[in-house]
Amino acid sequence: MTLEWEQVIVHCVDPVALGQWWAEALGWVVVHSSDDEFEIRSEPDRRPGLEFVRLDEPKKGKSRLHLDFRPDNQEAEVARLLAHGAQRVDIGQGEQSWVVLSDPEGNEFCVLGQLQASG
């Protein structure tokens, strides 16, 4: 038996607005859009993608699943995402090497620091 990872589903109040926000934040392309679903991928035929699906109730509490991103320059990427509308959030992480942000609907994600060379 084999499984192929198709996508991550994000339930949200406004799939088009949130999906477009993430498409711009990641530089991804839109592969499907309707009032109730909005799908983006890094390239049109590349999986996995992110699919934003309408759920008419607000987010409650801390997300049980979140995305981590590792940029070349953490400080610059955090500044870019904050300027794009992300918010810093405290989920009890304390002082860490990563920064916790949230998207416009409050979904948390982390911007990690650079990988340290092993040796």
Secondary structure, DSSP 8 states (H G I E B T S, - for coil): ------EEEEEES-HHHHHHHHHHHHT-EEEEE-SSEEEEESSTT-S-EEEEEE-SS---SS-SS-EEE--S-HHHHHHHHHHTT-EE--SS--S-SSEEEE-TT--EEEE--------
